[in-house]
Amino acid sequence: MPRSRDEFDEFAQLATNRLRRAFRAAYGPDRASEATAEAMAYAWEHWERVASMDNPVGYLYRVGQSRSRWRTEALAEPQFPDVPVELTSRVDPRLPSALAQLSVQQRLCVLLVHSGQWTIQEVADLLETSRSTVQTHVDRGMRRLRTTLGDDDDERPRLADPDLRQLPR
C-alpha cells in the first residue's frame, strides 16, 4: 500500500533533526547539511521501502555517509565553531579542537549522549551496533577529552551542561 505524503512529512521532520545532529557530531556543521540532504532525498525517492524498515533513521545515517561526495575524500579534522566569549568562563575554549581530535565514533557517541541527551540505546540504534559498543566509545572519548583538556576535576561542567547546547550549530 503506497505511503502518503503526510506520513513522509511527519517522518521527515523527526528524521531530519536526528540525522542533522548525528552528522554534525560526527563530521562537523559544514558536512552535516550535505549528508542530511542526501539521506532525506534517498528517503523521499524510496519512501515505501524506508517506511517499512524497523530502523529507518539508522539506515538513512548510513545512506548519508555513503552518498555524500566528501565521503570519498580523505576526511580532514572537522571544524567546530569556537566557544562564544560569554561561555568561556564555563566551557573550555579548547573543547571544539579536542572534540575534533576524537575518532568519529567517539565524537558522535560523546556528543549525542552528553550534549544531545540521546540514550545509549538511541545511539546504538542509529549506528546499528550494541549498547556496550556505544558505552565503550563514550567512556574512551570522555577519558581522552579529560586527558587532552587536563580536566580531571569535577568543578568544570560536563558536556551535558545546558550552556553547551547553546553553542552555534
Secondary structure, 3 states (H helix, E strand, C coil): CCCCHHHHHHHHHHHHHHHHHHHHHHHCHHHHHHHHHHHHHHHHHCHHHHHCCCCHHHHHHHHHHHHCHHHHCCCCCCCCCCCCHHHCCCCCCCHHHHHHHCCHHHHHHHHHHHHCCCCHHHHHHHHCCCHHHHHHHHHHHHHHHHHHHCCCCCCCCCCCCHHHHHCCC
